[in-house]
């Protein structure tokens, strides 16, 4: 993805993001960050205070750029779909579609996915505060969407369905490099494979919730 860098601060943030994604915070030095974007070492402390603060700024940047809103939008107009099982199915499809677009279509740099891995593997209280602000509104809205799709579902089961959705998508984020080298390798940048993931994940959710399958998801149907 092409991106025009306008300031030293932005250049430091993007350079740090790539290095943190590859080597982690511990394996990345301030000198390496500065050298990568041809900046002065002192610029890191001037703009961010410390390497650790810069890491948190990188995380906030990634989560802001990849934030998903469709579930929240759906809940604001639930009266338009929540009482129609077929429209519930279509709502789930559109939610999966948004997540696929955010993570796999190349609108963001590939290192965003690796940053997600570090967030999941080494969460800290400071990271959780950022996630509470930027991620949890989507998760809470997803819970509400699932409960609209299956009236009377317990919160425990609802959480499992949210976990199922996120787990399937995170698999592809984590396994991207592995999928490139296994036999019959798959390329997440291929639009056909992205559509296959979208259709598969949506059909798993719709079938599991005993909702009617939209015509465009039937075998042999054209993509929506």
N, C-alpha and C positions, 0 to 999 in steps of 0.2 A: 504494500500500500504506500503510495507516494504521500509525503507530508512535508509541507514547507515550514521550517523552523524560523520563528520570528525574533526570538530573544535568547540570550544566554541562559536564562532560567529554564526556558522550555527545552533548550538543547541539553542541559544537564539532566532534566527530568527524563527525557527520552533515552539518553545514553545510559543513565542509571537503570532505567526499567529493563533494557536489554541485558545489561550485565547482571542485575539481580535475578532476572529470569533464568539466566544460564548458570550462575555460580552461587546464588544465594547472597544474603547480606554478609555473612561471615567471609565468604570467598571473594568479595568485591571490595576493592580499596578506593578511597577518595581519589587517589592519583589516577587509577585506571579510568574512573568516571570522567575526570577532567581531561585526560589525554584522548579519550574516545571522541569528545566533541571539541577538542582543541581549545579548552578553557583554562583559566588559571585555577590552581588547586584551591586558593582562598575563596573562589566564587561559590563553592559548595557550602562552606560555612556562612558566607554572606547571605545567600539566598535561602538556605534551609536550616542552618544552625548546626546540623550534624548529619552523619550518614544515616542514622536511625530515623531521624525526622524525614529525611529525603525518601526513605523506604516507605514511610507511611503516606507521604504525598503521592508517590507512585501508585500505591494501592488505591488511594482515593481516586486518582485519575482514571485508573483502569475500571474501577467499579462504576464511576460516573459515566464513562463512555459506553459501557456495556449494560447499563441498567435497563431492565425490561419493565414496560408499563402496561402491556395489553391486558393483563389480568385485572389490574386496578381499573382500567377503562371499562372493561366488561362489567365489573361490579357496580360501576356508577350508572349503568343502564341495564341492570339485570332484568328489569321488567320486559325488555325486548326479546329475551331468549330463555330465561331460566325455567319457564313453564313448558317449553317445547323440547322434548328429548332430542330431536334431530338438530335443533339449533344449539343444544348443549354440546353435541358431538362436534359441530362446526366450530364452536367456541374453543374447545380443546385443541382442535387442529390449528387454529390461529395462534394460540398460545405457544404451541410447539414450534410453529413457523417463525415466530418472533425470536425465540431462543436460537434456532438454527441460524437465522440471519445474523444475529449478534455474534455468534461464536465461530461460524464456519464459512462465511461467504467472502472473506477477505476484506471486509470493510475496516477491520482493525488489524494491527500488526500481529504476527504469529506469537510474539513473545507474551502477549496478554494471557494466552492459555497457560503458559508456564508460570506466570505470576499467580494464577489461580491455584496451581499445584502447591506453590509455597504457602499461600494463604491457608489451604486445607491441611497441609502437613505440619505447619508451625504457627498456629494461631496464637495471638497474644491479646491481653485485655484491650490494648489500643486498637488492634485490628478489629476486634469484635465491636468496639464502639462505632467504627466506620461502617461495618456491615449492618449493625442495627439501624443506622440511618439510611443506607443506600440499598441494602439487599432485603432486609426483613419486610418492608412494605410489599414487595412483590411476593414473597413467600406467604405472608398473611392473606394477600388477595388470592393466591393460588389455592389456599385452604378453602376460602369462601366459594371459589368457583367449583371445586370438587364437591363441596357440600350441596351446592345448587344442582349439580349433575346427579347426585344420588341423595335424595332427601332422607334424613334420619341417620346418616352415616356418623359413627362415633368420631370424636376428635383423634383417637388413636389410629383408626383406619384412615382417616383423612390425611394425617401426617405421613402414613406409609405410602399413600398415593403420591403425595408431593415428593417424598424421598425417591419413589420409583421414577418419576419424571426426571428429577434432577440427576439421579444416579445414571440413568441411561445416557444423558447428554454429557455428563462429566466423563464417562467412559471414553467418549470419542476425543475429548480434550486431552485426557491423560495418555491415550493410546495412539495419538496421531503418528508419532515417529515410528512406533512399532508396526502400525498398519502399512507403512511404506516399505517395509523390508520382508514381511511374511509372504509366503507364496500367494499368488493372485492378489498382490498388494492393492490397497484401496487408497485413494487420494482425496482428502477432505476438501481440497480446492476444486474438485470436479463437481460441477453443478448437478450432474446426474446422480452422483452418489449422495449429495446433500438432499436431493429430493427423495431418494430412497430411504434415507434416515428419517426424514420428516414423515413420510407416509407410514413407515414401520412403527415409530414411536407413537404417532397419533392412533394408529389402529390398535396397538397394545392397550392404550388407555381407554379407548372407546369400547373395545370388546370386554375388557376387564370390568368396566362399569355397567355392562349390559345395556349400552345405548345403541340406537340404530346407526348403522354405518352409512355415512353420506355416499351418494352415488359416485362422486369423483374419487372415492377411495376403493371402490370395487376393483377387483383384478381386471386389468385390461382397460380401465377407464383412463381418460386423459387426465394429466395433472391439473390440480386446481390453480 
